[in-house]
Amino acid sequence: MKKLIDLDKWLFVKINREWANSFFDQLMPFLRVPALWIPFYLFLFVFVIINFKKKAFPWILMLAATASLTDLISSRIIKPGFGRLRPCNNVDMAANIRMLADYCGGNGSFTSSHAANHFGMAMFLFITLKPFCGNWCWLFFLWAAAICYAQVYVGVHFPFDVVGGALLGCITGGFSATLFMKKFGPFNINV
């Protein structure tokens, strides 16, 4: 276990300090701003309402439920169980951190709720919207991965925190999408 923790800290220093650059110093904190993604969410909702008609409301509810469930599991069950300090709250890491976030947070580091939420939504979107976006659906995972990378880059999570959150999110998002598809069936453009 110590080797994994050492690897995690080593990779954190690489991402947060050694691979840093002035462009990412501006971009990564911006990717973490929830308001940035409002147009994306609005586009999704309008797209779903126009194309899915009666299935739109349950789809929106299930997407919201996916994010809520991943957040609940990560924040209320896993984080208290592990009790791992965030890098920005860890005095042993203080000399190695470039803190680019406005706040650190204090409710534990493993798993990253940002990672769980965004990968949960990405998996749900990937499965349910596959008929519409085809091979482009992988971009949902790129979106989630960029937000996860930003969490490490700005100094609020270790890399394994976001990997754990991503796994939790993918499992939860896959489960909720499967439930949704069983109840409402696959979408097609003529719904």
C-alpha positions, 0 to 999 in steps of 0.5 A: 500500500505504501508503494501505491501512496508513494506512486500517487504522490510522485504522480501528483508532483509531476502533474501539479508542478513539473508538467505545469505551464502558463496556459494550463495555469489559466485553463485548469482552474477555469474548467472547474467552474460549474457555471462554465458548463451551464451552456453544455447542460442546457444544450443537452436538455434542449436536445433531449426535449426536442428529440426524446419528447415524452422520454425527455423528463425521465432522462433528465431525472435519471441524469440528475439522479446519477450525479446525485448518487455518485456524489452521495456515495463518494462524499458520504460513504467512501470519503469518511471511510478512507479519511485521506487528506487532500494534498492541499490539506496535507502538511507533508505535501505543503512544499510540493504543491502549487495551489491554484484553486480558490479553496481546498475543501475539507471533506477528504480526498478519496474518492474525488466527487468531481470525478465520480459525478462527471464520469457518472454523467459521461457514462450515462450520456455515452450509453443513452446518446450512442444512437445520436452521436455514434463514435463521437460519444467518447468525447463525453469521457474526454470532458470528464477526464479534463475536469479530473485532470484539472482537480489534480493540476490545481492541487486539490486531489491526488491522481488515484483520487480521481481514478477512484472517482472515475471508476465509481462514476462509470459503474454508477452511470452504467448502472443508471443508464442500463436501468433507464434503457430497460424502462424506456428502451433505446432512443431513435430520432423518431421518438 
